[in-house]
């Protein structure tokens, strides 16, 4: 999955889509996840990073990732999965 290239993500979790003029706010974890996705990290890499950093298991990270991706796709912030 890829975040649309025109989406700006600030360190504070502010997202701006210049194509639509819409803006969004995400929490610190969401910001971290968006940045990892934007860096091209795979789901396996993201799971590893989050399980090492937070007290969470693989299945929880995977479910939360999928839910988050569904939301950012819904708001046209990422390319749709095929």
N, C-alpha and C positions, 0 to 999 in steps of 0.2 A: 504494500500500500504506500501511497505517496501523498503528502500534503501538497495542495495546489501551490505552485511556485509563487504566486502573487500574494499569498496570505502572509501577513506580517505578524510575528509573535514576539511580544515584549517579555522581558524577564519577570515582570509582575503578573503575567498571565492574561494580558490584553491581546486579543486577536482582532485583526482588521482585514476585511476583504475589500480591496479598492475597486474591484469590479462591480460590487453591489452597494458599497458604502456601509455595509453592516459591520457591527463590532460585537464581540463576545468577551466574556471573562471566564477563565478557568482557574481552579485552585492550583496550588504549588505542584501537586502530584500530576494533575492534568497537563500543566506546563512542561514538566519533566518528560512525561510520556510523549507529548507533541514534539518536543525537541529530539527525542530518541527516534521517533518515526521519521522526522525530517532529515535526520542524519543517515537514514537508510538502515537502521538496525532491524534485524529480523525479529519475529515473535519470540523465537527461542532465546535470542540475546536479551530482549526486553524482560522476559520471564526471569532469566538468570540475574540481571541487574536488580530487579525489584525484590526477588526472594533473598538476595544477599543484603540488600539495604534495609528492607522492612521485614517485620515479623508476619510473613504471609506465605501461603503455599502456592505451588505451581498452578493448580486448578483455579484458585481464586484470581490470580493475576491474569490467567488466560480468559476467564469469563469477564472480568472487568475490562480487559483490553478490547474484547469483542463488543461489549456494550458501548464503550467509548468510541470505537471506530464507527459503529452504527450511527451514533449521534453526530459525529463530525461529517460523515457522509451525508446524513440527512440535511445538514446545513450547508452542503456543497463546499466544504473546506478541504475535501480530499477527493482524489479520483476514486470512482466507484470500483469495488472489487468485482472481478469477473467470475 
